[in-house]
Amino acid sequence: MNVIEAMKNRISTRAYLDRPVDKETITRVLEAARWAPSGVNTQPWQVAVVQGDRLKQLSEAFLQRASEGVKPHPDYDYYPGEWTDPYKKRRFQCGMDLYKALDIGRDDKEKRREAALNNYRFFGAPVSLFFFMDKRMGKGSWLDMGMFIQSVMLAAREYGLGSCPQASTADYPDVVREKLGISAENLLLCGMALGYADESHPVNRYRTVRESVQAFTSWHE
Ligand SMILES: Cc1cc2nc3c(=O)[nH]c(=O)nc-3n(C[C@H](O)[C@H](O)[C@H](O)COP(=O)(O)O)c2cc1C
């Protein structure tokens, strides 16, 4: 698959086939992604690959916390405290498009909650990756992490895999660190569901929208 194709056909996959991904394929994906650039080649990424019973245990622990009403307490604020336009509008549209694909009505709070909780089931994916970074590193390393994470998603396309980056599975970083034996010196940036997409599921059959190049680019010549 060429790079442009992979960039354009990567979507956030939110329904997966019950089909395992072999270790060799996951290794190949990471083998390609490790060539991502990073400031002075610091390569700040640490990846935990979780599958099988360990993944089930994590899922149960997340769902348990949520049912007990434990508030998510990620290692950092992904989103602003107060939303302003144009981001507010885009966020709204993103939610609306997703609920439409899932056939969830505007006021159906119960189904919305269930859809949100599905994050903690990794949308049925057989694998979840967790991305960590040494907390001593600076802001620049967050850029490196983003480039690495996108590289993982693009490489996954080469092997016919779907993915969904998940900030939600970093809602309870203490749980992830404890279950996986990861040091508190490592920040959990996000998780990522990984597996073979259920192409027949409507949630995988819609596309999110994007602004035109013109809308976000200024030329200075
Ligand atoms: C770092 C990051 C975290 C995300 N976290 C979640 C998540 O927790 N749950 C989810 O359903 N989608 C999550 N997304 C997916 C975004 O909603 C999605 O990328 C966006 O709507 C654009 O759609 P697309 O990925 O299909 O092109 C996340 C995306 C990124 C980049």
The ligand as a Gaussian input file, in Angstrom:
#p B3LYP/6-31G(d) Opt

LIG

0 1
 C       -4.806000      10.753000      20.634000
 C       -6.204000      10.381000      20.197000
 C       -7.083000       9.865000      21.115000
 C       -8.353000       9.447000      20.714000
 N       -9.181000       8.858000      21.645000
 C      -10.339000       8.298000      21.236000
 C      -11.130000       7.548000      22.155000
 O      -10.820000       7.434000      23.337000
 N      -12.265000       6.968000      21.698000
 C      -12.646000       7.062000      20.386000
 O      -13.683000       6.495000      20.031000
 N      -11.915000       7.776000      19.488000
 C      -10.771000       8.368000      19.875000
 N       -9.988000       9.050000      18.972000
 C      -10.379000       9.064000      17.547000
 C      -10.875000      10.407000      17.052000
 O      -12.194000      10.616000      17.468000
 C      -10.777000      10.395000      15.513000
 O       -9.415000      10.315000      15.154000
 C      -11.385000      11.609000      14.846000
 O      -12.768000      11.688000      15.086000
 C      -11.151000      11.566000      13.321000
 O      -11.693000      10.380000      12.766000
 P      -10.811000       9.305000      12.006000
 O       -9.721000       8.853000      12.924000
 O      -11.770000       8.186000      11.675000
 O      -10.244000       9.937000      10.761000
 C       -8.756000       9.560000      19.362000
 C       -7.866000      10.138000      18.445000
 C       -6.616000      10.540000      18.849000
 C       -5.672000      11.120000      17.825000

